[in-house]
Amino acid sequence: MELDNALNRFTHEERSIFAEQLRQLKAKPYPIAYGLLARIDTEDSLGWFWAGSSEEGCLVTMKRLLQKRDMELIERPSSRYWCLSLLTSISAETFLKTPEGRAERVPVDDLKEPLSPELKQHLLAYEMAPGMHAYQLKEGNSYQSCSINLLPTFLERIGRDLLTSPSDLEKALRHTRSLDRALELRKTLGSFSIGRMELPGARLYLSGKVRQAMADAIDFHLSDRRQGDSLTDLEISNRVKICIADDVARPPSLDDLAAALLVSKTKLCQAFMRANGMTIGSYLARARLTRAQDLLIQSDKTIAEVAADVGFKHQSNFSLMFKRLAGQSPSEWKASKRDTAP
């Protein structure tokens, strides 16, 4: 009853996208200023789910689940909708695969572009038909996603704000395709914060983020005409930076990056150097330094733990890198920041 009451704040079309999943997961509403936040703690799953409408016809959902047992999760949308979703690799694979014995499931279109294997999170655009969709969740897997779900009423309304044909928005979302190369869109979806849903300006924040994501999707769709050898230096550089930011501790090799971008390793390295004035290795070291500095300030982790978190097996190698780039050892740098803190 408590969950049903919380679901009543959404329209029938919006509820149909996620309500059945929450009932299956035995989710329990938890107080939050804006939207619906539900905790999940059963013999099958552990995690949380948040849903909120930025405006009529636009539903944003965020979820994180750790599966304790295998289970099938069902979705029954009542009408067609379009979605932009940032998912972990296992979540993307689960979404794209129809469980065995579920012929009645509305099939997902064939993926128009392959997922970038070097990334730990994937950005998908897809169109969902009304009907039953089933997803097989496996014991021990962790599922995480942030999705913008768009109903026809929203697409019709936002189309009036475009400086191009409204059909370009639908084309950007049509079929199932990987948008892993859409740097700005990845940043936008990755920046959605559930913490902001506790603040008075939550709905304005959400609406702004959604419209930014729409603009990013359209801009990427209209500019995405090149692959491989026709990629510019900046496009190659941006994709490399995405991969490094995705996991500074375990970045893909140069060979893997070159294969994913359909360029030679020589062109990859030369393009990155021209765009940034430094090698990929130097950029990785600076990215690791930045991440390490954040951890030293914001966590209680030891220097050895921080070293491991940014990809160093030996603390001594980490300390040498840190001092070379920051001019101080990790402990000296941390102490200096503590001394200057207000």
N, C-alpha and C positions, 0 to 999 in steps of 0.2 A: 504494500500500500504506500509506504514512504517513497519507494522508487517511482511508482506510478504517478504520485503527486508531483514529483520533481520533473517527470517527463512531460507533464501537461503544459509546461511553459513553452514547449516547442510545437510547431505545426505538425500535422499528420505526416506530411512528406518528409520533414526533417527527422521526426522520431523513427520513421521506418528504416532509416539508414543505419541506426545504431541501437535502438531499444532492445531488439531481440538478443543482441550480443550481451548487453548488460544483464538481462534476465538470466541468460545461460551462465554468466560468470557470477551470479548472485551478488552483484555489486550493491554497495550500501552508500547512499548519498552522504556527503560530508560538507559541512558549511563552507561556503565561499561567497564572496561578494557578487561575482558575476558568473553566469553559466552554471553548469552542472558538474560537480566534482564527485566522483564515486570511488570508494576504496574497494579493493578486491582481495580477499584473503580466505580462500577455501582450500579443500583438499586437492583441487585441480590447478589453481592459479593464484599468483600473488602479484599485486600491482595496483595501478590506478588508471582512471579514465576521466577525461574532461571533454565537455562539449559546450559550445556557445555559438549563438547567431550574431554575426557582425551587423547584419541587416537582413531584411526579408529575402529569403531564397539563398542565403549563404550560411553554411554551417561549418565551423572549424572544430576539428576533433584532434585530441592528443592522447596517446595512451602508451603505457609501458606494462608489459606482462612478463612474468617468469613462470614457465609452465612446470608444474609438479607432476602432471600426468598428461598423457595424450588426450586430446579432445578435439571435437569438430565444432567450429564456431560458424554460426549461420547469420547471414544478412538477407533481409527481404525488402529492398527498396520498393516503394509503391509507384515510383515514376522514374524516368530516365534522369540521370545527373552526370555531371562531369567533375573530375577530381584532379588536383595537384597534390602529390603526396611524397614526403621525404621519409624513407623507411630504411631500417637497418637491412643488411644483405639477406639475412634469414627471413625477415618479414617480406621483402620483395619476392624472394623465391616462393614463399608460401602463397602469396597473393596470386602469382602467375600460374600456379599449378592447380589443376582441378583434381580433387580427391578421387581415388578409385571408387567405382560404384555409385558415383553421383552424376549420372548422365543428365538428370533434370536441371543441373546447375546451368545458368546462363553462362556460356563460355566467354572468357576474356579474349579479345582480339590477339592475334599473333603480335609479338613485340616487334615494332618497326625498326628499332635499333638495339644492338646488344647492350647489356649492362656493362659498365666499365669495371673490369675485374679487379682493378687496383684500389677501388673505393670500398670503404666499410659501410657507407650509406648511399642509397640510390634515390634519384629523383624521377618519379614517374608521372606522366599525364595519361589519363584514361577516361573512357566513357563507360558508364555502367547502365545496363538495361534493367527495367523492372523485372522482378522475379527472385528466385532463390540463388544465393551464392554461398558456397561452403568453403571453409578454409581449415586444413588439417594442422593443428598445433601439436608439436612434439615435446615430450618430456625433456626437461633440461635446457630447452631453448629460451632465449630472451627476445621478446618482440617489442619493437618501439617504432612509433610513427607520429608524424604531424601532417594532417591532411586538411585541405580546403575543398569542401564539397559544394558544388554550384548547381542549383536548380535552374530550369529554363527561365523562370521569372527574373532571376538575378542577371543572367546573361543578356536578356532583352534590355534590361534597364541600364546596365553598365555599358552596353554597346553604344549608347547615345553619347558617352563621354570620350569615345575614341577619336583620334585624329586620322584614322584609317577606316577601312570597311569593317562593320561589325562582324562580318563572316571570318575575319582574320582571327578573332578570339576563338571562335568555334574550331577553326582549322588548327589552332595551336593546341587544342585539347582533344581533338578527334583521334580515335583509335588508341591503342596502347603503345606508348613510346617512351624511351628513356630520354630524360633531359639532363643527364649527368654532366654535360658540357655547359649547362646554363649557370654560369658562375654566380651572377647576381641573384637569380631565383633561388639557388641553393642557400645563399647567405640569408635571404629574406625568410625562407621557411625555417632555417636553422635557428633564427633569432626569436621565434615565438616563445614567450615566457609565460608559464602558468602563474608565476608570482605576480605578474601585472594584473591578473584577474581579481586580486584583492584590493585594488586601488579604485578611487572614484571614476577615473577616466578610462576604465577598462574597455567599455564598448567603443569609444573613440579610438583607442589604441588598436583594438582588433580590426576595426573597419579600415584604418590607415594601413595596417599590415597587409590585409587582404587585397586592397587596391594596389599597393606597391607590388605584390606578387603577380597580380593580373598584368600590370604594366611590364614587369620583367618577362613574363611568359610571352606576351605579344612581341616585345622587342627582340627576344631571342628567336622566335619563330620567323620574323621577317628578315633577320640578319643571318640565320643559320643556313647558309647555302654552300658552305665549303667544308671539305674534309681533307685529311692527309696532306699531300704536298702543297695544297692551296691554302692551308692555314697560315695566318700571319704569325709573326714572332710573338705578338702580344697574346693571341689566342692560345698558342702553345704554352707560353709562360703562365697564363691564368690556369690552365688545366693542371700543370705541374704543381702550382701552388695549392689548388684544391686537394690534390692527392696528399701533399705533405701535411696540410692542415688537418686532414681527416685522421691521420695517425702519425704523429711525429716520431713515435717510438719505433714503429715498424713500417716505414714508407716503402713503396714498391721500388724495385730495382730500375736502373736506367733502361735495361732491356725490356722490362715489362711496360714502362712508360712509353717507350718508342713504339712498341707493338700496339698498345692501346690507341695511340694517336696516328698510327699508320704512317710514321716517318722513320727515317734512319736514326740511329743513336747519335751520329755526328750532327745531323740537322737539329735534333732535339737540344743538344748541348749548346750549339752555336746560336740557335734562336733564343734560348733562355739567357745566354750571355749578352746578346745584343739588346734584349728587352730590359735587363736588370743590372748590367755591369758587374755581374758576379756569376760564379758557377752554381750549379744546382746543389753541389755539396756545401758550398759556403752559405747558401740560402737555408738549407736544412739545419746547419749548425746554429744559425741565428734564430730560426724558428724554435729549435730546442732550447736555446738560451732563454728566449721570451717565455716559453712554457715553464721552464724551471724557475724563473724569477717569480712568476705568478704563484707557483706551488710553494715556494719558500716563504712568500708573504701571507698567502691565504690559507695555508694548511699547517698542521703540526707535524708533518712528515719529516723524517730525518733526511740528511743529505744523501745517504745511500738509497733511501726509498725514492727520493726525487730523481736521482740518477737513473734508477731502473725505470721509472715512469716515462722518462724522455729517451729511452733506448740505449742506455749504457750498461753493460754487464759489470764493468769495473768502476768503482767510485773514483779511482785515481785518474782514469781517462776523462771522466766527466769534469773533475776539478781542473784539469789542464785546459780543456776546452773553455770552461767558464772563465778562468783567469785570463786566457788569451783574448777573449771577446769583451769581457766586462772590466778587465783591469784589476780585479780582486778575486780572491777565492770565494767560493759559495758562502762559507761561514762569515768572512769579512764583509761581504756584500749584505748579507742578512742582518748583521749587527749594525751596519751603517744605516740601514733603512729603519731599524728599530729605534736608533738614537735620534733620527730626524722626524719620527712620527709625532704628531701633535698630542 
